[in-house]
Amino acid sequence: MKNYKLIIEYDGTRYYGWQRQPDQNTIQGKLESVLSVMCGEEVEVIGAGRTDGGVHAKGMVANACLETEFGTEEVRDYLNRYLPDDIAVLEVREASPRFHARYNAIGKTYCYTCFDGEIKPVFDRKYYTRLEEKPDLERMRQAAELLKGEHDFRNFCVNPRMKKSTVRRVDRIEISREGGYLRFMFHGTGFLQNMVRIMVGTLLEVGCGRMDLKQVQAALDAKERQKAGPTAPAQGLCLMSVDYD
């Protein structure tokens, strides 16, 4: 039995997220189902993270231990033949027996896309969040500087009963505009549940004048979830890549 590293992309629109759930459509569930048929025994697929329902990925990393005579390209091709059209395996390679997609990850990059132009882009409609206002980029960039660095992001997590440490390091936040598209790029050592979406919601509140920089700082310092901005919709979020040593 060998350990394999998989790089996967998917459109999360019709899925209840990455994590396997009983009687629900999930990315992990689909991958495990196809691999289990291929190997003739149950297979567990370990993902680098657990994207929420409706969130997309262009560079999710996973690993699975497989007993198979197929080569890496044959495993990739088998998966792509039997997976739904909204999930694709970009690469399969042999990994060391100790490689663990989640525990060995040292960083992740996410992109959140909004659109505030006059004419909505029909063919991108599942991959952006439509804004009714044009937020101020400079104000949002000032607020982003407060969110960068190592902080206790307890207030930017949807799970109020989180028992593990909520301290995370966000080392890059870039906000750019291309026509009617606004893109928020985040890179950090790791992210809590809904953390990126809550940061986006907070930055948009600042950009639209409903929060100021003092309130953003208070959101970082406070222990109550309601101090931060709203959770931005899932469809605008995409996991771009996962970093390893």
ChimeraX commands (.cxc) that place a marker at each C-alpha (Angstrom):
marker #1 position 0.00,0.00,0.00 radius 0.5
marker #1 position 1.36,3.40,-1.00 radius 0.5
marker #1 position 0.52,6.95,0.03 radius 0.5
marker #1 position -0.57,9.23,-2.80 radius 0.5
marker #1 position -0.81,13.02,-2.95 radius 0.5
marker #1 position -3.70,14.44,-5.00 radius 0.5
marker #1 position -4.25,17.99,-6.26 radius 0.5
marker #1 position -7.92,18.64,-6.85 radius 0.5
marker #1 position -10.14,21.41,-8.16 radius 0.5
marker #1 position -13.87,21.63,-7.77 radius 0.5
marker #1 position -16.93,23.78,-8.15 radius 0.5
marker #1 position -18.48,23.63,-4.68 radius 0.5
marker #1 position -21.89,25.00,-5.68 radius 0.5
marker #1 position -23.89,21.81,-5.23 radius 0.5
marker #1 position -21.87,20.31,-2.38 radius 0.5
marker #1 position -22.18,20.49,1.41 radius 0.5
marker #1 position -18.49,21.25,1.65 radius 0.5
marker #1 position -15.43,19.02,1.65 radius 0.5
marker #1 position -16.04,16.86,4.73 radius 0.5
marker #1 position -17.87,13.56,4.40 radius 0.5
marker #1 position -21.37,13.71,5.93 radius 0.5
marker #1 position -24.08,11.05,6.09 radius 0.5
marker #1 position -26.64,11.36,3.27 radius 0.5
marker #1 position -25.04,14.57,1.96 radius 0.5
marker #1 position -23.21,15.39,-1.26 radius 0.5
marker #1 position -19.58,16.21,-0.34 radius 0.5
marker #1 position -16.25,16.38,-2.16 radius 0.5
marker #1 position -14.50,13.95,0.20 radius 0.5
marker #1 position -17.43,11.55,-0.11 radius 0.5
marker #1 position -17.29,11.54,-3.91 radius 0.5
marker #1 position -13.51,10.94,-3.99 radius 0.5
marker #1 position -13.70,8.14,-1.44 radius 0.5
marker #1 position -16.56,6.46,-3.28 radius 0.5
marker #1 position -14.67,6.32,-6.59 radius 0.5
marker #1 position -11.35,5.26,-5.04 radius 0.5
marker #1 position -13.04,2.55,-2.97 radius 0.5
marker #1 position -14.50,1.02,-6.13 radius 0.5
marker #1 position -11.11,1.25,-7.86 radius 0.5
marker #1 position -9.28,-0.47,-4.98 radius 0.5
marker #1 position -12.02,-2.92,-3.99 radius 0.5
marker #1 position -11.89,-1.77,-0.36 radius 0.5
marker #1 position -12.77,1.31,1.67 radius 0.5
marker #1 position -10.43,4.26,1.13 radius 0.5
marker #1 position -10.06,7.34,3.33 radius 0.5
marker #1 position -9.13,10.61,1.64 radius 0.5
marker #1 position -7.52,13.23,3.90 radius 0.5
marker #1 position -7.88,16.84,2.76 radius 0.5
marker #1 position -5.69,19.83,3.58 radius 0.5
marker #1 position -8.75,21.59,4.98 radius 0.5
marker #1 position -12.52,21.48,5.18 radius 0.5
marker #1 position -14.03,24.00,2.79 radius 0.5
marker #1 position -17.61,24.96,3.62 radius 0.5
marker #1 position -20.67,24.24,1.53 radius 0.5
marker #1 position -20.64,26.30,-1.67 radius 0.5
marker #1 position -16.91,27.13,-1.49 radius 0.5
marker #1 position -14.73,26.28,-4.49 radius 0.5
marker #1 position -11.13,25.11,-4.88 radius 0.5
marker #1 position -8.48,25.32,-7.59 radius 0.5
marker #1 position -5.72,23.74,-5.57 radius 0.5
marker #1 position -7.03,21.52,-2.78 radius 0.5
marker #1 position -4.44,18.96,-1.67 radius 0.5
marker #1 position -5.35,15.54,-0.30 radius 0.5
marker #1 position -3.68,12.23,0.39 radius 0.5
marker #1 position -4.87,8.64,0.40 radius 0.5
marker #1 position -3.25,5.26,1.01 radius 0.5
marker #1 position -4.11,2.95,-1.90 radius 0.5
marker #1 position -3.55,-0.69,-2.72 radius 0.5
marker #1 position -3.50,-0.60,-6.51 radius 0.5
marker #1 position -1.52,-1.77,-9.50 radius 0.5
marker #1 position -2.34,1.44,-11.37 radius 0.5
marker #1 position 0.36,4.02,-12.02 radius 0.5
marker #1 position -0.17,7.61,-10.89 radius 0.5
marker #1 position -1.52,8.79,-14.26 radius 0.5
marker #1 position -3.87,5.80,-14.40 radius 0.5
marker #1 position -5.21,6.67,-10.93 radius 0.5
marker #1 position -5.73,10.27,-12.05 radius 0.5
marker #1 position -7.48,9.19,-15.26 radius 0.5
marker #1 position -9.70,6.68,-13.42 radius 0.5
marker #1 position -10.81,9.36,-10.99 radius 0.5
marker #1 position -11.55,11.88,-13.72 radius 0.5
marker #1 position -13.49,9.26,-15.68 radius 0.5
marker #1 position -15.86,8.47,-12.80 radius 0.5
marker #1 position -16.01,11.68,-10.77 radius 0.5
marker #1 position -18.78,14.21,-11.51 radius 0.5
marker #1 position -17.96,16.95,-14.03 radius 0.5
marker #1 position -17.59,19.56,-11.27 radius 0.5
marker #1 position -14.64,17.74,-9.63 radius 0.5
marker #1 position -11.29,17.20,-11.37 radius 0.5
marker #1 position -8.05,15.64,-10.15 radius 0.5
marker #1 position -5.20,17.66,-11.64 radius 0.5
marker #1 position -2.32,15.53,-10.43 radius 0.5
marker #1 position -1.57,12.29,-8.59 radius 0.5
marker #1 position 1.91,11.48,-7.33 radius 0.5
marker #1 position 3.46,9.09,-4.86 radius 0.5
marker #1 position 4.18,10.70,-1.50 radius 0.5
marker #1 position 6.23,9.63,1.48 radius 0.5
marker #1 position 4.44,7.29,3.89 radius 0.5
marker #1 position 4.44,10.07,6.50 radius 0.5
marker #1 position 2.89,12.76,4.26 radius 0.5
marker #1 position -0.37,14.08,5.71 radius 0.5
marker #1 position -2.22,16.69,3.66 radius 0.5
marker #1 position -3.64,18.51,6.70 radius 0.5
marker #1 position -0.93,18.18,9.36 radius 0.5
marker #1 position 1.97,18.94,6.99 radius 0.5
marker #1 position 0.39,22.06,5.47 radius 0.5
marker #1 position 2.23,25.26,6.42 radius 0.5
marker #1 position 0.15,27.84,4.55 radius 0.5
marker #1 position -2.92,28.42,2.39 radius 0.5
marker #1 position -4.00,31.01,-0.16 radius 0.5
marker #1 position -7.64,31.96,-0.62 radius 0.5
marker #1 position -9.26,34.35,-3.10 radius 0.5
marker #1 position -12.62,36.00,-2.54 radius 0.5
marker #1 position -14.27,37.61,-5.57 radius 0.5
marker #1 position -16.94,40.31,-5.62 radius 0.5
marker #1 position -18.55,42.22,-8.49 radius 0.5
marker #1 position -19.92,45.75,-8.35 radius 0.5
marker #1 position -20.11,46.65,-12.04 radius 0.5
marker #1 position -23.21,47.80,-13.88 radius 0.5
marker #1 position -23.85,44.65,-15.95 radius 0.5
marker #1 position -23.64,41.33,-14.13 radius 0.5
marker #1 position -21.39,38.69,-15.74 radius 0.5
marker #1 position -23.77,35.82,-16.42 radius 0.5
marker #1 position -21.24,33.04,-16.94 radius 0.5
marker #1 position -19.30,33.82,-13.73 radius 0.5
marker #1 position -22.42,34.08,-11.60 radius 0.5
marker #1 position -21.57,31.07,-9.39 radius 0.5
marker #1 position -18.11,32.38,-8.52 radius 0.5
marker #1 position -18.59,35.93,-7.23 radius 0.5
marker #1 position -20.71,37.87,-4.75 radius 0.5
marker #1 position -22.72,40.75,-6.21 radius 0.5
marker #1 position -22.36,44.07,-4.36 radius 0.5
marker #1 position -24.95,46.83,-4.44 radius 0.5
marker #1 position -22.38,49.47,-3.48 radius 0.5
marker #1 position -18.87,50.36,-4.63 radius 0.5
marker #1 position -16.64,50.04,-1.56 radius 0.5
marker #1 position -13.64,52.31,-1.00 radius 0.5
marker #1 position -10.49,50.30,-1.74 radius 0.5
marker #1 position -8.16,52.54,0.25 radius 0.5
marker #1 position -10.28,52.28,3.39 radius 0.5
marker #1 position -10.38,48.50,3.04 radius 0.5
marker #1 position -6.63,48.34,2.56 radius 0.5
marker #1 position -6.10,50.33,5.74 radius 0.5
marker #1 position -8.37,47.94,7.61 radius 0.5
marker #1 position -6.55,44.95,6.08 radius 0.5
marker #1 position -3.30,46.16,7.66 radius 0.5
marker #1 position -4.93,45.71,11.08 radius 0.5
marker #1 position -5.89,42.12,10.27 radius 0.5
marker #1 position -2.42,41.16,9.09 radius 0.5
marker #1 position -0.02,39.50,11.51 radius 0.5
marker #1 position -0.59,37.09,14.35 radius 0.5
marker #1 position -3.84,37.61,16.27 radius 0.5
marker #1 position -6.44,35.73,18.23 radius 0.5
marker #1 position -9.14,35.45,15.55 radius 0.5
marker #1 position -11.75,34.00,17.93 radius 0.5
marker #1 position -14.07,36.81,16.90 radius 0.5
marker #1 position -13.67,35.87,13.21 radius 0.5
marker #1 position -14.76,32.25,13.66 radius 0.5
marker #1 position -18.32,31.00,13.22 radius 0.5
marker #1 position -17.83,28.33,15.90 radius 0.5
marker #1 position -18.33,30.00,19.33 radius 0.5
marker #1 position -17.38,26.78,21.16 radius 0.5
marker #1 position -13.98,26.41,19.53 radius 0.5
marker #1 position -11.78,24.67,22.11 radius 0.5
marker #1 position -8.48,24.69,20.23 radius 0.5
marker #1 position -6.30,27.76,19.86 radius 0.5
marker #1 position -7.82,30.47,17.68 radius 0.5
marker #1 position -4.51,32.26,17.17 radius 0.5
marker #1 position -3.55,32.44,13.49 radius 0.5
marker #1 position -1.03,34.37,11.38 radius 0.5
marker #1 position -2.25,36.17,8.25 radius 0.5
marker #1 position 0.81,37.42,6.42 radius 0.5
marker #1 position -0.73,38.75,3.20 radius 0.5
marker #1 position -3.96,40.49,2.30 radius 0.5
marker #1 position -4.16,42.05,-1.16 radius 0.5
marker #1 position -7.23,43.87,-2.46 radius 0.5
marker #1 position -7.37,44.64,-6.17 radius 0.5
marker #1 position -9.84,45.81,-8.78 radius 0.5
marker #1 position -10.16,44.70,-12.39 radius 0.5
marker #1 position -13.11,46.35,-14.07 radius 0.5
marker #1 position -16.16,45.51,-11.98 radius 0.5
marker #1 position -14.38,42.70,-10.15 radius 0.5
marker #1 position -12.95,43.10,-6.65 radius 0.5
marker #1 position -10.57,40.39,-5.46 radius 0.5
marker #1 position -9.37,39.78,-1.92 radius 0.5
marker #1 position -6.29,37.53,-1.69 radius 0.5
marker #1 position -5.41,36.05,1.71 radius 0.5
marker #1 position -2.37,34.02,2.68 radius 0.5
marker #1 position -1.80,32.64,6.15 radius 0.5
marker #1 position -0.62,29.70,8.20 radius 0.5
marker #1 position -4.19,28.49,8.57 radius 0.5
marker #1 position -7.74,29.75,8.84 radius 0.5
marker #1 position -10.62,29.08,11.23 radius 0.5
marker #1 position -14.11,28.07,10.12 radius 0.5
marker #1 position -15.60,30.95,8.07 radius 0.5
marker #1 position -12.60,33.15,9.02 radius 0.5
marker #1 position -11.87,34.36,5.48 radius 0.5
marker #1 position -15.53,35.08,4.79 radius 0.5
marker #1 position -15.87,37.05,8.06 radius 0.5
marker #1 position -12.73,39.05,7.25 radius 0.5
marker #1 position -14.18,39.87,3.82 radius 0.5
marker #1 position -17.49,40.86,5.39 radius 0.5
marker #1 position -15.66,43.11,7.84 radius 0.5
marker #1 position -13.54,44.75,5.12 radius 0.5
marker #1 position -16.63,45.40,3.00 radius 0.5
marker #1 position -18.36,47.02,5.98 radius 0.5
marker #1 position -15.36,49.36,6.27 radius 0.5
marker #1 position -15.30,50.02,2.52 radius 0.5
marker #1 position -19.00,50.92,2.55 radius 0.5
marker #1 position -18.65,53.21,5.59 radius 0.5
marker #1 position -20.56,51.08,8.08 radius 0.5
marker #1 position -17.47,50.28,10.20 radius 0.5
marker #1 position -14.35,52.29,10.99 radius 0.5
marker #1 position -10.79,51.24,11.81 radius 0.5
marker #1 position -11.40,51.47,15.56 radius 0.5
marker #1 position -14.25,48.99,15.24 radius 0.5
marker #1 position -12.03,46.59,13.30 radius 0.5
marker #1 position -9.43,46.76,16.06 radius 0.5
marker #1 position -12.19,46.25,18.62 radius 0.5
marker #1 position -13.33,43.18,16.66 radius 0.5
marker #1 position -9.84,41.72,17.02 radius 0.5
marker #1 position -9.71,42.52,20.73 radius 0.5
marker #1 position -13.26,41.49,21.65 radius 0.5
marker #1 position -14.39,38.01,22.69 radius 0.5
marker #1 position -17.89,38.35,21.23 radius 0.5
marker #1 position -18.65,37.28,17.64 radius 0.5
marker #1 position -21.01,40.17,16.94 radius 0.5
marker #1 position -18.17,42.70,17.10 radius 0.5
marker #1 position -16.86,41.63,13.67 radius 0.5
marker #1 position -18.58,42.13,10.31 radius 0.5
marker #1 position -21.05,39.72,8.67 radius 0.5
marker #1 position -20.06,36.46,7.02 radius 0.5
marker #1 position -19.72,36.97,3.26 radius 0.5
marker #1 position -21.55,34.41,1.06 radius 0.5
marker #1 position -19.75,31.16,0.28 radius 0.5
marker #1 position -19.90,31.35,-3.51 radius 0.5
marker #1 position -17.27,34.08,-3.78 radius 0.5
marker #1 position -14.58,32.05,-1.98 radius 0.5
marker #1 position -12.00,29.79,-3.61 radius 0.5
marker #1 position -9.06,27.89,-2.12 radius 0.5
marker #1 position -6.19,28.63,-4.51 radius 0.5
marker #1 position -3.26,26.64,-3.14 radius 0.5
marker #1 position -1.76,24.88,-0.12 radius 0.5
marker #1 position 1.89,25.24,0.91 radius 0.5
marker #1 position 4.24,22.49,2.09 radius 0.5
marker #1 position 7.94,22.37,2.92 radius 0.5
marker link #1:1,2 radius 0.2
marker link #1:2,3 radius 0.2
marker link #1:3,4 radius 0.2
marker link #1:4,5 radius 0.2
marker link #1:5,6 radius 0.2
marker link #1:6,7 radius 0.2
marker link #1:7,8 radius 0.2
marker link #1:8,9 radius 0.2
marker link #1:9,10 radius 0.2
marker link #1:10,11 radius 0.2
marker link #1:11,12 radius 0.2
marker link #1:12,13 radius 0.2
marker link #1:13,14 radius 0.2
marker link #1:14,15 radius 0.2
marker link #1:15,16 radius 0.2
marker link #1:16,17 radius 0.2
marker link #1:17,18 radius 0.2
marker link #1:18,19 radius 0.2
marker link #1:19,20 radius 0.2
marker link #1:20,21 radius 0.2
marker link #1:21,22 radius 0.2
marker link #1:22,23 radius 0.2
marker link #1:23,24 radius 0.2
marker link #1:24,25 radius 0.2
marker link #1:25,26 radius 0.2
marker link #1:26,27 radius 0.2
marker link #1:27,28 radius 0.2
marker link #1:28,29 radius 0.2
marker link #1:29,30 radius 0.2
marker link #1:30,31 radius 0.2
marker link #1:31,32 radius 0.2
marker link #1:32,33 radius 0.2
marker link #1:33,34 radius 0.2
marker link #1:34,35 radius 0.2
marker link #1:35,36 radius 0.2
marker link #1:36,37 radius 0.2
marker link #1:37,38 radius 0.2
marker link #1:38,39 radius 0.2
marker link #1:39,40 radius 0.2
marker link #1:40,41 radius 0.2
marker link #1:41,42 radius 0.2
marker link #1:42,43 radius 0.2
marker link #1:43,44 radius 0.2
marker link #1:44,45 radius 0.2
marker link #1:45,46 radius 0.2
marker link #1:46,47 radius 0.2
marker link #1:47,48 radius 0.2
marker link #1:48,49 radius 0.2
marker link #1:49,50 radius 0.2
marker link #1:50,51 radius 0.2
marker link #1:51,52 radius 0.2
marker link #1:52,53 radius 0.2
marker link #1:53,54 radius 0.2
marker link #1:54,55 radius 0.2
marker link #1:55,56 radius 0.2
marker link #1:56,57 radius 0.2
marker link #1:57,58 radius 0.2
marker link #1:58,59 radius 0.2
marker link #1:59,60 radius 0.2
marker link #1:60,61 radius 0.2
marker link #1:61,62 radius 0.2
marker link #1:62,63 radius 0.2
marker link #1:63,64 radius 0.2
marker link #1:64,65 radius 0.2
marker link #1:65,66 radius 0.2
marker link #1:66,67 radius 0.2
marker link #1:67,68 radius 0.2
marker link #1:68,69 radius 0.2
marker link #1:69,70 radius 0.2
marker link #1:70,71 radius 0.2
marker link #1:71,72 radius 0.2
marker link #1:72,73 radius 0.2
marker link #1:73,74 radius 0.2
marker link #1:74,75 radius 0.2
marker link #1:75,76 radius 0.2
marker link #1:76,77 radius 0.2
marker link #1:77,78 radius 0.2
marker link #1:78,79 radius 0.2
marker link #1:79,80 radius 0.2
marker link #1:80,81 radius 0.2
marker link #1:81,82 radius 0.2
marker link #1:82,83 radius 0.2
marker link #1:83,84 radius 0.2
marker link #1:84,85 radius 0.2
marker link #1:85,86 radius 0.2
marker link #1:86,87 radius 0.2
marker link #1:87,88 radius 0.2
marker link #1:88,89 radius 0.2
marker link #1:89,90 radius 0.2
marker link #1:90,91 radius 0.2
marker link #1:91,92 radius 0.2
marker link #1:92,93 radius 0.2
marker link #1:93,94 radius 0.2
marker link #1:94,95 radius 0.2
marker link #1:95,96 radius 0.2
marker link #1:96,97 radius 0.2
marker link #1:97,98 radius 0.2
marker link #1:98,99 radius 0.2
marker link #1:99,100 radius 0.2
marker link #1:100,101 radius 0.2
marker link #1:101,102 radius 0.2
marker link #1:102,103 radius 0.2
marker link #1:103,104 radius 0.2
marker link #1:104,105 radius 0.2
marker link #1:105,106 radius 0.2
marker link #1:106,107 radius 0.2
marker link #1:107,108 radius 0.2
marker link #1:108,109 radius 0.2
marker link #1:109,110 radius 0.2
marker link #1:110,111 radius 0.2
marker link #1:111,112 radius 0.2
marker link #1:112,113 radius 0.2
marker link #1:113,114 radius 0.2
marker link #1:114,115 radius 0.2
marker link #1:115,116 radius 0.2
marker link #1:116,117 radius 0.2
marker link #1:117,118 radius 0.2
marker link #1:118,119 radius 0.2
marker link #1:119,120 radius 0.2
marker link #1:120,121 radius 0.2
marker link #1:121,122 radius 0.2
marker link #1:122,123 radius 0.2
marker link #1:123,124 radius 0.2
marker link #1:124,125 radius 0.2
marker link #1:125,126 radius 0.2
marker link #1:126,127 radius 0.2
marker link #1:127,128 radius 0.2
marker link #1:128,129 radius 0.2
marker link #1:129,130 radius 0.2
marker link #1:130,131 radius 0.2
marker link #1:131,132 radius 0.2
marker link #1:132,133 radius 0.2
marker link #1:133,134 radius 0.2
marker link #1:134,135 radius 0.2
marker link #1:135,136 radius 0.2
marker link #1:136,137 radius 0.2
marker link #1:137,138 radius 0.2
marker link #1:138,139 radius 0.2
marker link #1:139,140 radius 0.2
marker link #1:140,141 radius 0.2
marker link #1:141,142 radius 0.2
marker link #1:142,143 radius 0.2
marker link #1:143,144 radius 0.2
marker link #1:144,145 radius 0.2
marker link #1:145,146 radius 0.2
marker link #1:146,147 radius 0.2
marker link #1:147,148 radius 0.2
marker link #1:148,149 radius 0.2
marker link #1:149,150 radius 0.2
marker link #1:150,151 radius 0.2
marker link #1:151,152 radius 0.2
marker link #1:152,153 radius 0.2
marker link #1:153,154 radius 0.2
marker link #1:154,155 radius 0.2
marker link #1:155,156 radius 0.2
marker link #1:156,157 radius 0.2
marker link #1:157,158 radius 0.2
marker link #1:158,159 radius 0.2
marker link #1:159,160 radius 0.2
marker link #1:160,161 radius 0.2
marker link #1:161,162 radius 0.2
marker link #1:162,163 radius 0.2
marker link #1:163,164 radius 0.2
marker link #1:164,165 radius 0.2
marker link #1:165,166 radius 0.2
marker link #1:166,167 radius 0.2
marker link #1:167,168 radius 0.2
marker link #1:168,169 radius 0.2
marker link #1:169,170 radius 0.2
marker link #1:170,171 radius 0.2
marker link #1:171,172 radius 0.2
marker link #1:172,173 radius 0.2
marker link #1:173,174 radius 0.2
marker link #1:174,175 radius 0.2
marker link #1:175,176 radius 0.2
marker link #1:176,177 radius 0.2
marker link #1:177,178 radius 0.2
marker link #1:178,179 radius 0.2
marker link #1:179,180 radius 0.2
marker link #1:180,181 radius 0.2
marker link #1:181,182 radius 0.2
marker link #1:182,183 radius 0.2
marker link #1:183,184 radius 0.2
marker link #1:184,185 radius 0.2
marker link #1:185,186 radius 0.2
marker link #1:186,187 radius 0.2
marker link #1:187,188 radius 0.2
marker link #1:188,189 radius 0.2
marker link #1:189,190 radius 0.2
marker link #1:190,191 radius 0.2
marker link #1:191,192 radius 0.2
marker link #1:192,193 radius 0.2
marker link #1:193,194 radius 0.2
marker link #1:194,195 radius 0.2
marker link #1:195,196 radius 0.2
marker link #1:196,197 radius 0.2
marker link #1:197,198 radius 0.2
marker link #1:198,199 radius 0.2
marker link #1:199,200 radius 0.2
marker link #1:200,201 radius 0.2
marker link #1:201,202 radius 0.2
marker link #1:202,203 radius 0.2
marker link #1:203,204 radius 0.2
marker link #1:204,205 radius 0.2
marker link #1:205,206 radius 0.2
marker link #1:206,207 radius 0.2
marker link #1:207,208 radius 0.2
marker link #1:208,209 radius 0.2
marker link #1:209,210 radius 0.2
marker link #1:210,211 radius 0.2
marker link #1:211,212 radius 0.2
marker link #1:212,213 radius 0.2
marker link #1:213,214 radius 0.2
marker link #1:214,215 radius 0.2
marker link #1:215,216 radius 0.2
marker link #1:216,217 radius 0.2
marker link #1:217,218 radius 0.2
marker link #1:218,219 radius 0.2
marker link #1:219,220 radius 0.2
marker link #1:220,221 radius 0.2
marker link #1:221,222 radius 0.2
marker link #1:222,223 radius 0.2
marker link #1:223,224 radius 0.2
marker link #1:224,225 radius 0.2
marker link #1:225,226 radius 0.2
marker link #1:226,227 radius 0.2
marker link #1:227,228 radius 0.2
marker link #1:228,229 radius 0.2
marker link #1:229,230 radius 0.2
marker link #1:230,231 radius 0.2
marker link #1:231,232 radius 0.2
marker link #1:232,233 radius 0.2
marker link #1:233,234 radius 0.2
marker link #1:234,235 radius 0.2
marker link #1:235,236 radius 0.2
marker link #1:236,237 radius 0.2
marker link #1:237,238 radius 0.2
marker link #1:238,239 radius 0.2
marker link #1:239,240 radius 0.2
marker link #1:240,241 radius 0.2
marker link #1:241,242 radius 0.2
marker link #1:242,243 radius 0.2
marker link #1:243,244 radius 0.2
marker link #1:244,245 radius 0.2
view
